[in-house]
């Protein structure tokens, strides 16, 4: 099912996507999708110590009518994040972070 939305930018959390998920199935060819899927490295752990295999992930879908690019930003382990830079005009640009924290990171209270 493709998103039939009129928005130039769509931010998603809990995508549940994985490496074999084709974002074009959700947004078609009119968007560039920047994403960070949950994987064994950034996944919270089950009580047995194994990484959770489901859930998580963040994405930002940007209309191809806007100029955008991914920014590489170092993050802490367990933080799923995507940073992009978009140009809204000849001289403008801004950075939009999209991040999610696994529930286990809140056990000792919020740290952001």
Biopython code that builds the backbone (N, CA, C, O; Angstrom):
import numpy as np
from Bio.PDB.StructureBuilder import StructureBuilder

atoms = [
    (1, "UNK", "N", (0.838, -1.167, 0.000)),
    (1, "UNK", "CA", (0.000, 0.000, 0.000)),
    (1, "UNK", "C", (0.891, 1.241, 0.000)),
    (1, "UNK", "O", (1.721, 1.405, 0.895)),
    (2, "UNK", "N", (0.730, 2.104, -0.981)),
    (2, "UNK", "CA", (1.526, 3.315, -1.066)),
    (2, "UNK", "C", (0.852, 4.466, -0.344)),
    (2, "UNK", "O", (-0.373, 4.585, -0.319)),
    (3, "UNK", "N", (1.689, 5.308, 0.242)),
    (3, "UNK", "CA", (1.218, 6.517, 0.907)),
    (3, "UNK", "C", (0.664, 7.470, -0.152)),
    (3, "UNK", "O", (1.366, 7.824, -1.098)),
    (4, "UNK", "N", (-0.559, 7.872, 0.003)),
    (4, "UNK", "CA", (-1.178, 8.847, -0.893)),
    (4, "UNK", "C", (-1.325, 10.157, -0.125)),
    (4, "UNK", "O", (-2.439, 10.637, 0.083)),
    (5, "UNK", "N", (-0.206, 10.731, 0.294)),
    (5, "UNK", "CA", (-0.264, 11.918, 1.139)),
    (5, "UNK", "C", (0.256, 13.140, 0.393)),
    (5, "UNK", "O", (1.116, 13.021, -0.479)),
    (6, "UNK", "N", (-0.268, 14.319, 0.739)),
    (6, "UNK", "CA", (0.138, 15.539, 0.062)),
    (6, "UNK", "C", (1.341, 16.221, 0.715)),
    (6, "UNK", "O", (1.696, 17.337, 0.334)),
    (7, "UNK", "N", (1.970, 15.569, 1.687)),
    (7, "UNK", "CA", (3.022, 16.216, 2.457)),
    (7, "UNK", "C", (4.382, 16.069, 1.779)),
    (7, "UNK", "O", (4.694, 15.009, 1.237)),
    (8, "UNK", "N", (5.195, 17.134, 1.806)),
    (8, "UNK", "CA", (6.527, 17.039, 1.202)),
    (8, "UNK", "C", (7.518, 16.256, 2.059)),
    (8, "UNK", "O", (8.501, 15.725, 1.543)),
    (9, "UNK", "N", (7.262, 16.180, 3.372)),
    (9, "UNK", "CA", (8.147, 15.452, 4.283)),
    (9, "UNK", "C", (7.286, 14.611, 5.221)),
    (9, "UNK", "O", (6.319, 15.106, 5.801)),
    (10, "UNK", "N", (7.641, 13.346, 5.362)),
    (10, "UNK", "CA", (6.928, 12.441, 6.263)),
    (10, "UNK", "C", (7.965, 11.780, 7.169)),
    (10, "UNK", "O", (8.915, 11.168, 6.681)),
    (11, "UNK", "N", (7.784, 11.903, 8.495)),
    (11, "UNK", "CA", (8.680, 11.279, 9.470)),
    (11, "UNK", "C", (7.976, 10.097, 10.117)),
    (11, "UNK", "O", (6.818, 10.200, 10.524)),
    (12, "UNK", "N", (8.676, 8.978, 10.210)),
    (12, "UNK", "CA", (8.097, 7.750, 10.751)),
    (12, "UNK", "C", (8.962, 7.188, 11.871)),
    (12, "UNK", "O", (10.190, 7.244, 11.814)),
    (13, "UNK", "N", (8.306, 6.650, 12.883)),
    (13, "UNK", "CA", (8.994, 5.856, 13.900)),
    (13, "UNK", "C", (8.335, 4.487, 13.937)),
    (13, "UNK", "O", (7.218, 4.309, 13.451)),
    (14, "UNK", "N", (9.038, 3.524, 14.518)),
    (14, "UNK", "CA", (8.528, 2.149, 14.598)),
    (14, "UNK", "C", (8.116, 1.628, 13.218)),
    (14, "UNK", "O", (7.006, 1.128, 13.038)),
    (15, "UNK", "N", (9.022, 1.753, 12.258)),
    (15, "UNK", "CA", (8.716, 1.301, 10.899)),
    (15, "UNK", "C", (8.624, -0.222, 10.802)),
    (15, "UNK", "O", (7.880, -0.749, 9.974)),
    (16, "UNK", "N", (9.363, -0.914, 11.628)),
    (16, "UNK", "CA", (9.455, -2.374, 11.593)),
    (16, "UNK", "C", (10.073, -2.857, 10.282)),
    (16, "UNK", "O", (9.927, -4.027, 9.928)),
    (17, "UNK", "N", (10.756, -1.978, 9.561)),
    (17, "UNK", "CA", (11.386, -2.368, 8.312)),
    (17, "UNK", "C", (12.678, -3.118, 8.601)),
    (17, "UNK", "O", (13.247, -3.007, 9.687)),
    (18, "UNK", "N", (13.127, -3.875, 7.623)),
    (18, "UNK", "CA", (14.401, -4.582, 7.697)),
    (18, "UNK", "C", (15.085, -4.442, 6.348)),
    (18, "UNK", "O", (14.548, -3.804, 5.442)),
    (19, "UNK", "N", (16.251, -5.024, 6.209)),
    (19, "UNK", "CA", (17.063, -4.815, 5.005)),
    (19, "UNK", "C", (16.362, -5.224, 3.711)),
    (19, "UNK", "O", (16.699, -4.704, 2.647)),
    (20, "UNK", "N", (15.407, -6.131, 3.775)),
    (20, "UNK", "CA", (14.714, -6.571, 2.561)),
    (20, "UNK", "C", (13.443, -5.773, 2.278)),
    (20, "UNK", "O", (12.762, -6.034, 1.287)),
    (21, "UNK", "N", (13.113, -4.804, 3.133)),
    (21, "UNK", "CA", (11.927, -3.977, 2.927)),
    (21, "UNK", "C", (12.232, -2.907, 1.888)),
    (21, "UNK", "O", (13.208, -2.170, 2.022)),
    (22, "UNK", "N", (11.413, -2.821, 0.868)),
    (22, "UNK", "CA", (11.567, -1.816, -0.180)),
    (22, "UNK", "C", (10.695, -0.610, 0.166)),
    (22, "UNK", "O", (9.469, -0.688, 0.091)),
    (23, "UNK", "N", (11.322, 0.503, 0.544)),
    (23, "UNK", "CA", (10.575, 1.703, 0.937)),
    (23, "UNK", "C", (9.729, 2.249, -0.209)),
    (23, "UNK", "O", (8.745, 2.948, 0.033)),
    (24, "UNK", "N", (10.094, 1.942, -1.447)),
    (24, "UNK", "CA", (9.307, 2.405, -2.595)),
    (24, "UNK", "C", (7.907, 1.793, -2.582)),
    (24, "UNK", "O", (6.977, 2.364, -3.150)),
    (25, "UNK", "N", (7.753, 0.645, -1.944)),
    (25, "UNK", "CA", (6.423, 0.052, -1.826)),
    (25, "UNK", "C", (5.507, 0.928, -0.981)),
    (25, "UNK", "O", (4.296, 0.944, -1.196)),
    (26, "UNK", "N", (6.071, 1.652, -0.026)),
    (26, "UNK", "CA", (5.282, 2.521, 0.850)),
    (26, "UNK", "C", (5.107, 3.917, 0.271)),
    (26, "UNK", "O", (4.056, 4.532, 0.453)),
    (27, "UNK", "N", (6.125, 4.432, -0.429)),
    (27, "UNK", "CA", (6.093, 5.825, -0.873)),
    (27, "UNK", "C", (6.146, 6.010, -2.380)),
    (27, "UNK", "O", (6.047, 7.142, -2.854)),
    (28, "UNK", "N", (6.294, 4.964, -3.131)),
    (28, "UNK", "CA", (6.357, 5.104, -4.576)),
    (28, "UNK", "C", (7.643, 5.775, -5.019)),
    (28, "UNK", "O", (8.630, 5.797, -4.282)),
    (29, "UNK", "N", (7.628, 6.315, -6.214)),
    (29, "UNK", "CA", (8.840, 6.908, -6.786)),
    (29, "UNK", "C", (8.910, 8.421, -6.602)),
    (29, "UNK", "O", (9.839, 9.054, -7.103)),
    (30, "UNK", "N", (7.947, 9.014, -5.895)),
    (30, "UNK", "CA", (7.935, 10.464, -5.707)),
    (30, "UNK", "C", (8.721, 10.924, -4.487)),
    (30, "UNK", "O", (8.879, 12.126, -4.272)),
    (31, "UNK", "N", (9.216, 9.986, -3.687)),
    (31, "UNK", "CA", (9.926, 10.323, -2.454)),
    (31, "UNK", "C", (11.291, 9.656, -2.419)),
    (31, "UNK", "O", (11.490, 8.577, -2.976)),
    (32, "UNK", "N", (12.224, 10.321, -1.753)),
    (32, "UNK", "CA", (13.491, 9.713, -1.360)),
    (32, "UNK", "C", (13.314, 9.343, 0.105)),
    (32, "UNK", "O", (12.920, 10.186, 0.911)),
    (33, "UNK", "N", (13.596, 8.107, 0.457)),
    (33, "UNK", "CA", (13.392, 7.652, 1.829)),
    (33, "UNK", "C", (14.748, 7.405, 2.489)),
    (33, "UNK", "O", (15.540, 6.578, 2.037)),
    (34, "UNK", "N", (14.990, 8.147, 3.571)),
    (34, "UNK", "CA", (16.184, 7.969, 4.391)),
    (34, "UNK", "C", (15.745, 7.176, 5.614)),
    (34, "UNK", "O", (14.746, 7.520, 6.245)),
    (35, "UNK", "N", (16.471, 6.129, 5.955)),
    (35, "UNK", "CA", (15.986, 5.252, 7.012)),
    (35, "UNK", "C", (17.106, 4.637, 7.827)),
    (35, "UNK", "O", (18.247, 4.532, 7.378)),
    (36, "UNK", "N", (16.751, 4.236, 9.030)),
    (36, "UNK", "CA", (17.648, 3.480, 9.907)),
    (36, "UNK", "C", (16.819, 2.338, 10.470)),
    (36, "UNK", "O", (15.955, 2.548, 11.322)),
    (37, "UNK", "N", (17.085, 1.141, 9.996)),
    (37, "UNK", "CA", (16.354, -0.035, 10.444)),
    (37, "UNK", "C", (16.990, -0.585, 11.714)),
    (37, "UNK", "O", (18.183, -0.403, 11.957)),
    (38, "UNK", "N", (16.186, -1.252, 12.510)),
    (38, "UNK", "CA", (16.732, -1.935, 13.680)),
    (38, "UNK", "C", (17.515, -3.147, 13.191)),
    (38, "UNK", "O", (17.077, -3.863, 12.291)),
    (39, "UNK", "N", (18.683, -3.366, 13.798)),
    (39, "UNK", "CA", (19.492, -4.539, 13.470)),
    (39, "UNK", "C", (20.154, -5.056, 14.739)),
    (39, "UNK", "O", (19.920, -4.514, 15.820)),
    (40, "UNK", "N", (20.959, -6.075, 14.629)),
    (40, "UNK", "CA", (21.577, -6.687, 15.807)),
    (40, "UNK", "C", (22.460, -5.709, 16.571)),
    (40, "UNK", "O", (22.594, -5.834, 17.788)),
    (41, "UNK", "N", (23.067, -4.739, 15.891)),
    (41, "UNK", "CA", (23.953, -3.791, 16.567)),
    (41, "UNK", "C", (23.189, -2.757, 17.387)),
    (41, "UNK", "O", (23.620, -2.404, 18.485)),
    (42, "UNK", "N", (22.061, -2.265, 16.871)),
    (42, "UNK", "CA", (21.357, -1.200, 17.581)),
    (42, "UNK", "C", (20.068, -1.682, 18.242)),
    (42, "UNK", "O", (19.247, -0.867, 18.664)),
    (43, "UNK", "N", (19.887, -2.984, 18.333)),
    (43, "UNK", "CA", (18.657, -3.548, 18.881)),
    (43, "UNK", "C", (18.739, -3.711, 20.392)),
    (43, "UNK", "O", (19.778, -4.105, 20.920)),
    (44, "UNK", "N", (17.633, -3.405, 21.099)),
    (44, "UNK", "CA", (17.596, -3.735, 22.525)),
    (44, "UNK", "C", (17.631, -5.251, 22.699)),
    (44, "UNK", "O", (17.397, -5.996, 21.747)),
    (45, "UNK", "N", (17.916, -5.693, 23.887)),
    (45, "UNK", "CA", (18.083, -7.127, 24.153)),
    (45, "UNK", "C", (16.879, -7.709, 24.891)),
    (45, "UNK", "O", (16.247, -7.042, 25.709)),
    (46, "UNK", "N", (16.582, -8.964, 24.581)),
    (46, "UNK", "CA", (15.598, -9.732, 25.336)),
    (46, "UNK", "C", (16.220, -10.120, 26.675)),
    (46, "UNK", "O", (17.430, -9.979, 26.850)),
    (47, "UNK", "N", (15.415, -10.606, 27.625)),
    (47, "UNK", "CA", (15.979, -11.040, 28.913)),
    (47, "UNK", "C", (17.077, -12.095, 28.780)),
    (47, "UNK", "O", (17.953, -12.186, 29.640)),
    (48, "UNK", "N", (17.039, -12.892, 27.710)),
    (48, "UNK", "CA", (18.077, -13.911, 27.510)),
    (48, "UNK", "C", (19.334, -13.354, 26.845)),
    (48, "UNK", "O", (20.272, -14.101, 26.568)),
    (49, "UNK", "N", (19.357, -12.050, 26.589)),
    (49, "UNK", "CA", (20.535, -11.421, 25.997)),
    (49, "UNK", "C", (20.543, -11.361, 24.493)),
    (49, "UNK", "O", (21.417, -10.724, 23.904)),
    (50, "UNK", "N", (19.587, -12.011, 23.856)),
    (50, "UNK", "CA", (19.509, -11.998, 22.396)),
    (50, "UNK", "C", (18.862, -10.696, 21.918)),
    (50, "UNK", "O", (17.972, -10.168, 22.585)),
    (51, "UNK", "N", (19.305, -10.172, 20.759)),
    (51, "UNK", "CA", (18.679, -8.948, 20.247)),
    (51, "UNK", "C", (17.243, -9.196, 19.811)),
    (51, "UNK", "O", (16.913, -10.247, 19.262)),
    (52, "UNK", "N", (16.393, -8.200, 20.071)),
    (52, "UNK", "CA", (15.018, -8.279, 19.581)),
    (52, "UNK", "C", (15.063, -8.146, 18.072)),
    (52, "UNK", "O", (15.812, -7.325, 17.542)),
    (53, "UNK", "N", (14.281, -8.931, 17.384)),
    (53, "UNK", "CA", (14.340, -8.946, 15.931)),
    (53, "UNK", "C", (13.201, -8.172, 15.291)),
    (53, "UNK", "O", (13.211, -7.967, 14.078)),
    (54, "UNK", "N", (12.219, -7.736, 16.072)),
    (54, "UNK", "CA", (11.058, -7.056, 15.499)),
    (54, "UNK", "C", (10.932, -5.657, 16.089)),
    (54, "UNK", "O", (11.433, -5.367, 17.175)),
    (55, "UNK", "N", (10.254, -4.807, 15.342)),
    (55, "UNK", "CA", (9.976, -3.456, 15.823)),
    (55, "UNK", "C", (11.102, -2.500, 15.505)),
    (55, "UNK", "O", (12.077, -2.846, 14.838)),
    (56, "UNK", "N", (10.940, -1.284, 16.002)),
    (56, "UNK", "CA", (11.958, -0.267, 15.858)),
    (56, "UNK", "C", (12.076, 0.280, 14.452)),
    (56, "UNK", "O", (11.283, -0.045, 13.568)),
    (57, "UNK", "N", (13.070, 1.107, 14.266)),
    (57, "UNK", "CA", (13.344, 1.719, 12.978)),
    (57, "UNK", "C", (12.709, 3.088, 12.833)),
    (57, "UNK", "O", (11.608, 3.334, 13.325)),
    (58, "UNK", "N", (13.421, 3.977, 12.149)),
    (58, "UNK", "CA", (12.921, 5.314, 11.849)),
    (58, "UNK", "C", (13.171, 5.618, 10.384)),
    (58, "UNK", "O", (14.052, 5.027, 9.760)),
    (59, "UNK", "N", (12.396, 6.537, 9.840)),
    (59, "UNK", "CA", (12.564, 6.921, 8.435)),
    (59, "UNK", "C", (12.054, 8.337, 8.222)),
    (59, "UNK", "O", (11.161, 8.808, 8.926)),
    (60, "UNK", "N", (12.636, 8.998, 7.243)),
    (60, "UNK", "CA", (12.152, 10.292, 6.768)),
    (60, "UNK", "C", (11.996, 10.166, 5.263)),
    (60, "UNK", "O", (12.953, 9.849, 4.556)),
    (61, "UNK", "N", (10.790, 10.414, 4.777)),
    (61, "UNK", "CA", (10.514, 10.397, 3.334)),
    (61, "UNK", "C", (10.408, 11.843, 2.868)),
    (61, "UNK", "O", (9.621, 12.617, 3.415)),
    (62, "UNK", "N", (11.195, 12.210, 1.862)),
    (62, "UNK", "CA", (11.242, 13.586, 1.362)),
    (62, "UNK", "C", (10.842, 13.589, -0.106)),
    (62, "UNK", "O", (11.368, 12.816, -0.907)),
    (63, "UNK", "N", (9.917, 14.456, -0.444)),
    (63, "UNK", "CA", (9.491, 14.588, -1.834)),
    (63, "UNK", "C", (10.696, 14.897, -2.717)),
    (63, "UNK", "O", (11.575, 15.669, -2.336)),
    (64, "UNK", "N", (10.724, 14.293, -3.882)),
    (64, "UNK", "CA", (11.819, 14.562, -4.819)),
    (64, "UNK", "C", (11.787, 15.991, -5.343)),
    (64, "UNK", "O", (12.730, 16.430, -6.000)),
    (65, "UNK", "N", (10.706, 16.725, -5.058)),
    (65, "UNK", "CA", (10.646, 18.128, -5.464)),
    (65, "UNK", "C", (11.521, 19.006, -4.569)),
    (65, "UNK", "O", (11.766, 20.167, -4.897)),
    (66, "UNK", "N", (11.993, 18.465, -3.441)),
    (66, "UNK", "CA", (12.884, 19.181, -2.534)),
    (66, "UNK", "C", (14.291, 18.616, -2.649)),
    (66, "UNK", "O", (14.476, 17.421, -2.877)),
    (67, "UNK", "N", (15.271, 19.478, -2.490)),
    (67, "UNK", "CA", (16.662, 19.035, -2.485)),
    (67, "UNK", "C", (16.986, 18.556, -1.070)),
    (67, "UNK", "O", (16.805, 19.295, -0.102)),
    (68, "UNK", "N", (17.467, 17.316, -0.956)),
    (68, "UNK", "CA", (17.781, 16.770, 0.365)),
    (68, "UNK", "C", (18.982, 15.842, 0.274)),
    (68, "UNK", "O", (19.317, 15.326, -0.792)),
    (69, "UNK", "N", (19.617, 15.647, 1.421)),
    (69, "UNK", "CA", (20.723, 14.690, 1.491)),
    (69, "UNK", "C", (20.835, 14.170, 2.914)),
    (69, "UNK", "O", (20.441, 14.834, 3.873)),
    (70, "UNK", "N", (21.377, 12.982, 3.026)),
    (70, "UNK", "CA", (21.587, 12.358, 4.331)),
    (70, "UNK", "C", (22.814, 12.986, 4.980)),
    (70, "UNK", "O", (23.781, 13.320, 4.295)),
    (71, "UNK", "N", (22.774, 13.147, 6.296)),
    (71, "UNK", "CA", (23.926, 13.607, 7.064)),
    (71, "UNK", "C", (24.399, 12.457, 7.935)),
    (71, "UNK", "O", (23.586, 11.774, 8.558)),
    (72, "UNK", "N", (25.676, 12.243, 7.983)),
    (72, "UNK", "CA", (26.247, 11.194, 8.824)),
    (72, "UNK", "C", (26.587, 11.817, 10.174)),
    (72, "UNK", "O", (27.462, 12.678, 10.263)),
    (73, "UNK", "N", (25.896, 11.383, 11.217)),
    (73, "UNK", "CA", (26.099, 11.901, 12.565)),
    (73, "UNK", "C", (26.353, 10.722, 13.484)),
    (73, "UNK", "O", (25.601, 9.747, 13.474)),
    (74, "UNK", "N", (27.393, 10.806, 14.267)),
    (74, "UNK", "CA", (27.666, 9.726, 15.215)),
    (74, "UNK", "C", (26.561, 9.693, 16.265)),
    (74, "UNK", "O", (26.132, 10.732, 16.766)),
    (75, "UNK", "N", (26.111, 8.495, 16.585)),
    (75, "UNK", "CA", (25.084, 8.332, 17.605)),
    (75, "UNK", "C", (25.525, 7.326, 18.639)),
    (75, "UNK", "O", (26.505, 6.604, 18.453)),
    (76, "UNK", "N", (24.801, 7.288, 19.712)),
    (76, "UNK", "CA", (25.111, 6.316, 20.752)),
    (76, "UNK", "C", (24.502, 4.969, 20.389)),
    (76, "UNK", "O", (23.542, 4.895, 19.622)),
    (77, "UNK", "N", (25.059, 3.929, 20.936)),
    (77, "UNK", "CA", (24.540, 2.578, 20.689)),
    (77, "UNK", "C", (23.095, 2.503, 21.163)),
    (77, "UNK", "O", (22.755, 3.043, 22.216)),
    (78, "UNK", "N", (22.261, 1.848, 20.402)),
    (78, "UNK", "CA", (20.864, 1.695, 20.780)),
    (78, "UNK", "C", (19.968, 2.825, 20.325)),
    (78, "UNK", "O", (18.758, 2.776, 20.542)),
    (79, "UNK", "N", (20.533, 3.838, 19.699)),
    (79, "UNK", "CA", (19.730, 4.967, 19.241)),
    (79, "UNK", "C", (19.546, 4.859, 17.736)),
    (79, "UNK", "O", (20.512, 4.889, 16.974)),
    (80, "UNK", "N", (18.313, 4.735, 17.328)),
    (80, "UNK", "CA", (17.999, 4.686, 15.903)),
    (80, "UNK", "C", (17.735, 6.121, 15.471)),
    (80, "UNK", "O", (16.808, 6.758, 15.971)),
    (81, "UNK", "N", (18.540, 6.636, 14.548)),
    (81, "UNK", "CA", (18.402, 8.029, 14.159)),
    (81, "UNK", "C", (18.698, 8.226, 12.686)),
    (81, "UNK", "O", (19.475, 7.485, 12.082)),
    (82, "UNK", "N", (18.060, 9.245, 12.121)),
    (82, "UNK", "CA", (18.285, 9.662, 10.743)),
    (82, "UNK", "C", (18.372, 11.181, 10.765)),
    (82, "UNK", "O", (17.509, 11.849, 11.335)),
    (83, "UNK", "N", (19.400, 11.718, 10.152)),
    (83, "UNK", "CA", (19.558, 13.171, 10.029)),
    (83, "UNK", "C", (19.627, 13.506, 8.547)),
    (83, "UNK", "O", (20.328, 12.843, 7.782)),
    (84, "UNK", "N", (18.901, 14.531, 8.153)),
    (84, "UNK", "CA", (18.950, 14.978, 6.765)),
    (84, "UNK", "C", (19.126, 16.483, 6.727)),
    (84, "UNK", "O", (18.848, 17.184, 7.700)),
    (85, "UNK", "N", (19.592, 16.964, 5.591)),
    (85, "UNK", "CA", (19.631, 18.397, 5.319)),
    (85, "UNK", "C", (18.778, 18.628, 4.090)),
    (85, "UNK", "O", (18.881, 17.912, 3.093)),
    (86, "UNK", "N", (17.926, 19.650, 4.182)),
    (86, "UNK", "CA", (17.047, 19.970, 3.058)),
    (86, "UNK", "C", (17.245, 21.425, 2.685)),
    (86, "UNK", "O", (17.480, 22.272, 3.547)),
    (87, "UNK", "N", (17.150, 21.704, 1.419)),
    (87, "UNK", "CA", (17.208, 23.069, 0.922)),
    (87, "UNK", "C", (15.806, 23.452, 0.475)),
    (87, "UNK", "O", (15.233, 22.837, -0.424)),
    (88, "UNK", "N", (15.264, 24.481, 1.119)),
    (88, "UNK", "CA", (13.908, 24.916, 0.817)),
    (88, "UNK", "C", (13.878, 26.080, -0.162)),
    (88, "UNK", "O", (12.809, 26.489, -0.614)),
    (89, "UNK", "N", (15.031, 26.604, -0.485)),
    (89, "UNK", "CA", (15.131, 27.711, -1.425)),
    (89, "UNK", "C", (16.582, 27.898, -1.813)),
    (89, "UNK", "O", (17.437, 27.089, -1.449)),
    (90, "UNK", "N", (16.860, 28.944, -2.538)),
    (90, "UNK", "CA", (18.213, 29.166, -3.042)),
    (90, "UNK", "C", (19.235, 29.310, -1.920)),
    (90, "UNK", "O", (20.361, 28.832, -2.059)),
    (91, "UNK", "N", (18.873, 29.956, -0.811)),
    (91, "UNK", "CA", (19.830, 30.228, 0.253)),
    (91, "UNK", "C", (19.489, 29.537, 1.570)),
    (91, "UNK", "O", (20.224, 29.694, 2.544)),
    (92, "UNK", "N", (18.423, 28.794, 1.626)),
    (92, "UNK", "CA", (18.009, 28.233, 2.912)),
    (92, "UNK", "C", (18.364, 26.762, 3.014)),
    (92, "UNK", "O", (18.530, 26.071, 2.008)),
    (93, "UNK", "N", (18.476, 26.310, 4.220)),
    (93, "UNK", "CA", (18.699, 24.903, 4.511)),
    (93, "UNK", "C", (18.490, 24.682, 5.997)),
    (93, "UNK", "O", (18.768, 25.577, 6.795)),
    (94, "UNK", "N", (18.014, 23.531, 6.379)),
    (94, "UNK", "CA", (17.843, 23.221, 7.790)),
    (94, "UNK", "C", (18.015, 21.737, 7.983)),
    (94, "UNK", "O", (17.933, 20.951, 7.040)),
    (95, "UNK", "N", (18.250, 21.378, 9.201)),
    (95, "UNK", "CA", (18.501, 19.984, 9.533)),
    (95, "UNK", "C", (17.356, 19.458, 10.374)),
    (95, "UNK", "O", (16.949, 20.092, 11.347)),
    (96, "UNK", "N", (16.837, 18.304, 10.003)),
    (96, "UNK", "CA", (15.714, 17.696, 10.727)),
    (96, "UNK", "C", (16.144, 16.339, 11.263)),
    (96, "UNK", "O", (16.313, 15.394, 10.492)),
    (97, "UNK", "N", (16.325, 16.231, 12.589)),
    (97, "UNK", "CA", (16.639, 14.907, 13.125)),
    (97, "UNK", "C", (15.377, 14.098, 13.342)),
    (97, "UNK", "O", (14.320, 14.658, 13.632)),
    (98, "UNK", "N", (15.477, 12.805, 13.205)),
    (98, "UNK", "CA", (14.388, 11.895, 13.567)),
    (98, "UNK", "C", (15.052, 10.755, 14.310)),
    (98, "UNK", "O", (15.905, 10.060, 13.758)),
    (99, "UNK", "N", (14.666, 10.563, 15.547)),
    (99, "UNK", "CA", (15.323, 9.549, 16.362)),
    (99, "UNK", "C", (14.302, 8.801, 17.191)),
    (99, "UNK", "O", (13.223, 9.314, 17.488)),
    (100, "UNK", "N", (14.650, 7.604, 17.554)),
    (100, "UNK", "CA", (13.826, 6.811, 18.455)),
    (100, "UNK", "C", (14.726, 6.114, 19.458)),
    (100, "UNK", "O", (15.848, 5.726, 19.132)),
    (101, "UNK", "N", (14.236, 5.957, 20.672)),
    (101, "UNK", "CA", (15.001, 5.248, 21.692)),
    (101, "UNK", "C", (14.280, 3.962, 22.029)),
    (101, "UNK", "O", (13.052, 3.923, 22.102)),
    (102, "UNK", "N", (15.042, 2.930, 22.228)),
    (102, "UNK", "CA", (14.422, 1.671, 22.626)),
    (102, "UNK", "C", (13.880, 1.813, 24.046)),
    (102, "UNK", "O", (14.455, 2.551, 24.845)),
    (103, "UNK", "N", (12.785, 1.124, 24.378)),
    (103, "UNK", "CA", (12.191, 1.242, 25.712)),
    (103, "UNK", "C", (13.169, 0.941, 26.840)),
    (103, "UNK", "O", (13.069, 1.529, 27.917)),
    (104, "UNK", "N", (14.114, 0.034, 26.606)),
    (104, "UNK", "CA", (15.068, -0.316, 27.647)),
    (104, "UNK", "C", (15.941, 0.872, 28.042)),
    (104, "UNK", "O", (16.452, 0.910, 29.162)),
    (105, "UNK", "N", (16.120, 1.828, 27.156)),
    (105, "UNK", "CA", (16.955, 2.983, 27.466)),
    (105, "UNK", "C", (16.269, 3.925, 28.444)),
    (105, "UNK", "O", (16.925, 4.804, 29.001)),
    (106, "UNK", "N", (14.964, 3.768, 28.669)),
    (106, "UNK", "CA", (14.235, 4.617, 29.598)),
    (106, "UNK", "C", (14.139, 4.005, 30.992)),
    (106, "UNK", "O", (13.535, 4.612, 31.876)),
    (107, "UNK", "N", (14.702, 2.846, 31.216)),
    (107, "UNK", "CA", (14.578, 2.194, 32.514)),
    (107, "UNK", "C", (15.153, 3.040, 33.640)),
    (107, "UNK", "O", (14.626, 3.015, 34.752)),
    (108, "UNK", "N", (16.206, 3.778, 33.384)),
    (108, "UNK", "CA", (16.814, 4.637, 34.399)),
    (108, "UNK", "C", (16.366, 6.076, 34.261)),
    (108, "UNK", "O", (17.011, 6.977, 34.798)),
    (109, "UNK", "N", (15.289, 6.307, 33.563)),
    (109, "UNK", "CA", (14.792, 7.661, 33.361)),
    (109, "UNK", "C", (15.281, 8.207, 32.044)),
    (109, "UNK", "O", (16.255, 7.705, 31.484)),
    (110, "UNK", "N", (14.610, 9.242, 31.537)),
    (110, "UNK", "CA", (15.015, 9.829, 30.256)),
    (110, "UNK", "C", (16.400, 10.440, 30.345)),
    (110, "UNK", "O", (16.776, 11.005, 31.372)),
    (111, "UNK", "N", (17.156, 10.325, 29.264)),
    (111, "UNK", "CA", (18.518, 10.855, 29.242)),
    (111, "UNK", "C", (18.738, 11.878, 28.149)),
    (111, "UNK", "O", (19.852, 12.376, 27.989)),
    (112, "UNK", "N", (17.711, 12.202, 27.400)),
    (112, "UNK", "CA", (17.896, 13.174, 26.318)),
    (112, "UNK", "C", (17.906, 14.575, 26.845)),
    (112, "UNK", "O", (18.052, 15.523, 26.074)),
]
sb = StructureBuilder()
sb.init_structure("model")
sb.init_model(0)
sb.init_chain("A")
sb.init_seg("    ")
for serial, (resi, resn, name, xyz) in enumerate(atoms, 1):
    if name == "N":
        sb.init_residue(resn, " ", resi, " ")
    sb.init_atom(name, np.array(xyz, "f"), 0.0, 1.0, " ", f" {name:<3s}", serial, name[0])
structure = sb.get_structure()
